[in-house]
Amino acid sequence: MQRVLAQRRLSCSSLLPVAVIGALVVVAPALAQHAHQALPPAATEIHPGLGDYHFPITTTNPEAQVYFDQGIRLLYGFNHDEAARYFRRATELDPQAAMPYWGLALSIGPNYNDAAVDAARAQATFDAVGNAAQRAGLIRYARGHIEVLDRPRLEQEVCECYAVVKKEFDRLLTHHFVDPANTVGRSPS
């Protein structure tokens, strides 16, 4: 049982895409200016010769694990688009597994080689992150609406990533939505 719980425990870097939710809300209009092709379809084949790296996930379908591992290998080789196909297939094989959604978000979101993300990819990334966090029991996510189910655990899982995004979000809100009642006697900054 502890092994299963340990596998379900997502590290700070593994839930970094959760922090992307907040960032996407802020930068989505700018992302929509860039054009990319539609997301590729899910993979249906496993290609040999990509190594034997194994990243264990909690899944009820061994084939989902195979496709997830193939996606990780491709992602580590900087083939983000192809990795996305394998993570999508893993989500189809086990829709309740959280980590394939994490992999999908990581592979289709902004990365070192492709920082420009169009509206369709931004939404797909947002959905993948929402699905991963929902399957981990952290949030309820439907039609773009998010309900936090376990805030302390959510903050713990995303580590300092949450604090960074929250600080920036608060800074932006404070900057744009100043309460006039609080500005009496203060000079504008």
Phi and psi in degrees as a GROMACS rama.xvg file:
@    title "Ramachandran Plot"
@    xaxis  label "Phi"
@    yaxis  label "Psi"
@TYPE xy
-64.2738  -34.1137  GLN-2
-63.4378  -42.8211  ARG-3
-63.1597  -44.4418  VAL-4
-64.0499  -38.7286  LEU-5
-64.2371  -36.8703  ALA-6
-70.9951  -30.8956  GLN-7
-76.2026  -26.0625  ARG-8
-65.8353  119.531  ARG-9
-98.0952  134.674  LEU-10
-77.5779  171.624  SER-11
-56.501  -46.4408  CYS-12
-69.6979  -26.4931  SER-13
-77.2062  -22.798  SER-14
-106.85  15.1129  LEU-15
-52.1765  -37.5854  LEU-16
-59.5066  -23.9913  PRO-17
-60.7435  -37.9885  VAL-18
-65.5378  -25.0202  ALA-19
-64.6878  -27.6558  VAL-20
-54.2618  -51.9347  ILE-21
-63.359  -42.164  GLY-22
-64.6365  -39.1348  ALA-23
-65.3739  -35.6816  LEU-24
-60.785  -37.8009  VAL-25
-77.4609  -38.922  VAL-26
-105.352  2.51771  VAL-27
-54.326  -41.7174  ALA-28
-60.2806  -38.7456  PRO-29
-69.3736  -35.4204  ALA-30
-65.9696  -30.7842  LEU-31
-68.2304  -11.4645  ALA-32
-77.3782  -15.4222  GLN-33
-98.8547  142.624  HIS-34
-108.187  129.605  ALA-35
-129.62  162.842  HIS-36
-74.2666  165.129  GLN-37
-60.5266  157.071  ALA-38
-62.7381  140.305  LEU-39
-70.1446  155.881  PRO-40
-69.9388  163.925  PRO-41
-64.3022  147.411  ALA-42
-71.4588  151.501  ALA-43
-126.566  1.8324  THR-44
-136.538  154.222  GLU-45
-107.606  128.106  ILE-46
-95.1676  127.821  HIS-47
-76.0388  165.498  PRO-48
88.0328  12.4396  GLY-49
-101.915  12.113  LEU-50
99.8683  -178.143  GLY-51
-124.794  22.7942  ASP-52
-60.341  133.766  TYR-53
-125.339  127.088  HIS-54
-118.719  98.5754  PHE-55
-66.4296  134.105  PRO-56
-125.803  164.151  ILE-57
-87.1433  113.063  THR-58
-149.292  152.765  THR-59
-95.1685  -3.16856  THR-60
-123.818  110.93  ASN-61
-57.9429  -30.9057  PRO-62
-67.8668  -32.7706  GLU-63
-62.8276  -38.1361  ALA-64
-63.147  -40.8311  GLN-65
-62.1461  -46.2703  VAL-66
-68.4256  -36.0471  TYR-67
-63.5139  -46.2878  PHE-68
-59.6814  -41.3882  ASP-69
-63.0193  -40.5386  GLN-70
-62.4487  -42.443  GLY-71
-62.2218  -43.8938  ILE-72
-60.657  -43.0787  ARG-73
-67.4576  -39.5639  LEU-74
-62.8684  -44.4386  LEU-75
-64.9097  -22.1707  TYR-76
-91.5302  12.1272  GLY-77
63.1589  24.4627  PHE-78
-100.481  73.9831  ASN-79
-62.8634  -43.2948  HIS-80
-63.5607  -43.5257  ASP-81
-68.9194  -38.0474  GLU-82
-59.2924  -40.8257  ALA-83
-58.4538  -38.1635  ALA-84
-60.7081  -40.1685  ARG-85
-74.5364  -38.1323  TYR-86
-66.2706  -38.0606  PHE-87
-61.7528  -40.969  ARG-88
-64.5976  -39.6878  ARG-89
-63.3152  -36.6736  ALA-90
-67.6258  -33.1937  THR-91
-69.0074  -38.5103  GLU-92
-73.2291  -33.0301  LEU-93
-143.015  86.0221  ASP-94
-62.2246  -17.8361  PRO-95
-89.0144  -10.8284  GLN-96
-76.1338  130.152  ALA-97
-77.9265  -38.9742  ALA-98
-64.3941  -34.7908  MET-99
-60.0855  -33.3161  PRO-100
-68.4602  -38.8905  TYR-101
-57.7664  -48.7231  TRP-102
-60.9751  -40.4949  GLY-103
-62.113  -46.713  LEU-104
-61.5072  -42.2771  ALA-105
-65.654  -37.1506  LEU-106
-81.2338  -29.8705  SER-107
-98.6117  -11.7977  ILE-108
-77.8263  -178.747  GLY-109
-61.4002  143.289  PRO-110
-145.525  176.378  ASN-111
-54.8045  -39.357  TYR-112
-90.18  -10.1886  ASN-113
-152.34  81.8218  ASP-114
-80.61  -17.9525  ALA-115
-87.6021  122.184  ALA-116
-125.954  127.273  VAL-117
-78.9926  175.821  ASP-118
-61.0395  -39.4667  ALA-119
-65.02  -45.168  ALA-120
-68.5326  -36.3214  ARG-121
-62.0334  -44.4171  ALA-122
-65.683  -40.8441  GLN-123
-63.69  -38.9888  ALA-124
-64.918  -46.9833  THR-125
-57.6362  -45.7818  PHE-126
-63.2771  -41.9906  ASP-127
-63.8413  -43.4074  ALA-128
-64.2362  -44.5216  VAL-129
-59.5365  -42.363  GLY-130
-65.7505  -40.0533  ASN-131
-63.6257  -47.45  ALA-132
-66.9868  -34.3083  ALA-133
-67.1486  -44.2668  GLN-134
-68.7693  -21.6687  ARG-135
-84.0683  -2.38176  ALA-136
80.2545  17.9006  GLY-137
-90.3554  -34.493  LEU-138
-140.322  166.249  ILE-139
-111.391  127.058  ARG-140
-130.781  122.296  TYR-141
-154.05  130.084  ALA-142
51.6614  38.8894  ARG-143
82.4965  -2.96213  GLY-144
-95.465  133.987  HIS-145
-118.904  128.529  ILE-146
-119.158  120.233  GLU-147
-76.1979  124.301  VAL-148
-94.216  -31.7083  LEU-149
-144.548  80.7584  ASP-150
-59.4293  -46.6438  ARG-151
-58.6869  -42.3258  PRO-152
-69.5634  -38.0739  ARG-153
-60.3472  -47.0346  LEU-154
-63.5807  -38.0635  GLU-155
-65.8843  -43.5811  GLN-156
-65.7133  -37.1459  GLU-157
-93.2588  2.41776  VAL-158
48.912  -136.334  CYS-159
-70.1651  -15.2341  GLU-160
-59.1945  -42.5927  CYS-161
-62.4017  -45.2249  TYR-162
-60.9074  -41.0227  ALA-163
-64.8104  -47.7995  VAL-164
-66.6277  -42.3073  VAL-165
-62.516  -42.9474  LYS-166
-60.4929  -44.8651  LYS-167
-67.8355  -41.1611  GLU-168
-61.1136  -47.0235  PHE-169
-61.4371  -39.854  ASP-170
-62.306  -44.7618  ARG-171
-66.4373  -41.8388  LEU-172
-65.623  -41.894  LEU-173
-62.5542  -40.6339  THR-174
-66.5849  -39.1442  HIS-175
-93.9306  -23.8492  HIS-176
-125.54  67.2674  PHE-177
-81.643  131.016  VAL-178
-76.5848  117.435  ASP-179
-57.1609  -29.5372  PRO-180
-64.0081  -25.9071  ALA-181
-92.4526  1.99752  ASN-182
-103.622  -0.527501  THR-183
-63.1475  127.477  VAL-184
80.1076  2.00946  GLY-185
-109.908  142.802  ARG-186
-83.8074  146.022  SER-187
-64.2001  142.392  PRO-188
